[in-house]
Amino acid sequence: MDSSSSTPDKIRLSVSNHQAHVWNVPDIARLRSEHRICGLLGGTLPHLAQQNVFLGVPLILMPEEVVLLVQNEVAVLVDDANAHDTPGPEEKQLWEDQRATMIQKQLVQKAKAKEDEGISPNNKSTSEAAIRKRQERELKKAAAAAAQKAKQESGDADLSVFNTEATSSGDPAVESGRETPSSKGPSQPYAITIPTSSNSVSWYHSDAHAFSTLDAARESGIWLYPSNEEERARCGVFRALWEKDYYLGNGIKFGGEYLVYPGDPLRYHSHFVATVHISPENPLRPMEIVAHGRLGTATKKAHLICTWDDKTSSVDILSIEWSGFG
């Protein structure tokens, strides 16, 4: 950890298994609106669990996006596993108290909503019908109880013996005088809100395990990218296109490394598909050029061949588009 990592306005990237995530929703919005970093949402929405179209937090970042943000001093890397300490007894009790307060608040709000609904003029007929049905149920229960009592008083020995055995069996679920485990909590249903960020808990210390440089994170072992020439080439090409005010996304579905957008991907289609070549001296077969040109035209995109020179740290970009002569 280095001292500059505690800057409060820097975005914290939680690193787990060499993968960076963003859990704070305002930070996700800030990355997209201010820094043109979109990432990919990978979390499941509680009410839409059986689908994969609309996803939630965390935001998963590409390694090239992480390198760009750290080098631009926009974000810091946080060792997420070590940032979570083991909570003590007092912290656990505080957590339980806050949870109980949240549940009680929900029940109070629900009771108030039902009360307001019951006194509403529009729901007068509905409330009267509900009262009438409840009274009918109570009358049926009273009649059934009276019939049962009369049957017991008639001297039904078999039934009496059966009831005695049932009530003396020692089963807490049978004996009405004992408290069952389910009766200890609130009798009405309530929702449990799972926080998407650990910043609100007292045993999470991100500043103590944050790194503001790639070298410091590499020394700690939580982040190793880029570690070879190919990864440096990908980072260099990503930065070159990003500095031209483009938005970039994963281009594996279109035969390249990146999809290049002229604006926010929520508003624009991508104009280019970019592939990365680690050296301008590497050979490129004519078949590859034809394949990239035809694939880009079929998907209504131009293909970019981006070469990285590791000696000069420079990027050259060529555009291929199928002209369709003849």
Long-range contacts (C-beta under 8 A, 24 or more apart in sequence): 1-208, 1-209, 1-210, 1-211, 1-216, 1-220, 2-211, 2-212, 2-213, 2-216, 4-212, 5-76, 5-207, 5-210, 5-211, 5-212, 5-216, 6-207, 6-210, 7-76, 7-212, 10-73, 10-74, 10-75, 10-76, 10-212, 11-69, 11-74, 11-75, 11-76, 12-75, 12-76, 12-78, 12-206, 12-210, 13-61, 13-66, 13-69, 13-70, 13-75, 13-76, 13-77, 13-78, 14-58, 14-78, 14-80, 14-83, 15-77, 15-78, 15-79, 15-80, 15-217, 15-222, 15-223, 16-80, 16-81, 18-222, 18-223, 18-224, 18-225, 19-60, 20-60, 20-61, 20-63, 20-65, 20-66, 20-77, 20-223, 21-58, 21-59, 21-60, 21-61, 21-80, 22-57, 22-58, 22-59, 22-61, 23-57, 23-58, 23-59, 23-196, 23-197, 23-198, 24-196, 24-197, 24-199, 25-57, 25-196, 28-57, 28-59, 31-59, 31-69, 32-264, 35-69, 35-72, 35-74, 36-242, 36-245, 36-246, 36-247, 37-61, 37-65, 37-68, 37-69, 38-247, 38-248, 38-249, 38-264, 38-265, 39-65, 40-249, 40-250, 43-196, 56-196, 57-196, 58-196, 62-238, 62-250, 63-225, 63-226, 63-231, 63-234, 63-235, 64-234, 64-235, 64-238, 64-239, 64-248, 65-238, 66-223, 66-225, 67-214, 67-225, 67-226, 67-235, 67-238, 68-235, 68-238, 68-239, 68-242, 70-212, 70-213, 70-214, 70-217, 71-214, 73-212, 76-210, 76-211, 76-212, 77-210, 77-211, 77-212, 77-217, 77-222, 77-223, 78-206, 78-209, 78-210, 78-211, 79-209, 79-210, 79-211, 79-220, 79-222, 80-209, 82-209, 83-198, 83-204, 83-205, 83-206, 83-208, 83-209, 84-198, 84-203, 84-204, 85-203, 85-204, 85-205, 86-203, 87-201, 87-202, 87-203, 88-203, 91-201, 91-202, 91-203, 94-202, 95-201, 99-192, 102-193, 103-186, 103-190, 106-190, 106-191, 107-186, 107-188, 107-190, 110-188, 229-278, 229-279, 229-310, 230-276, 230-278, 232-308, 232-310, 233-276, 233-277, 233-278, 233-279, 233-308, 233-310, 234-276, 236-308, 236-313, 236-315, 237-274, 237-276, 237-306, 237-308, 237-315, 240-306, 240-315, 240-317, 241-274, 241-306, 241-317, 248-274, 254-295, 254-296, 254-299, 254-301, 255-291, 255-292, 255-295, 256-292, 256-303, 256-304, 260-304, 269-300, 270-301, 271-301, 271-302, 272-296, 272-301, 272-302, 272-303, 272-304, 272-319, 273-299, 273-301, 273-302, 273-303, 273-304, 274-303, 274-304, 274-306, 274-317, 275-303, 275-304, 275-305, 275-306, 276-306, 276-308, 277-305, 277-306, 277-307, 277-308, 278-308, 278-310, 279-307, 279-308, 279-309, 279-310, 280-307, 280-308, 280-309, 280-316, 282-307, 289-320, 292-320, 293-320, 293-321, 293-322, 294-322, 296-320, 296-321, 296-322, 297-321, 297-322, 297-324
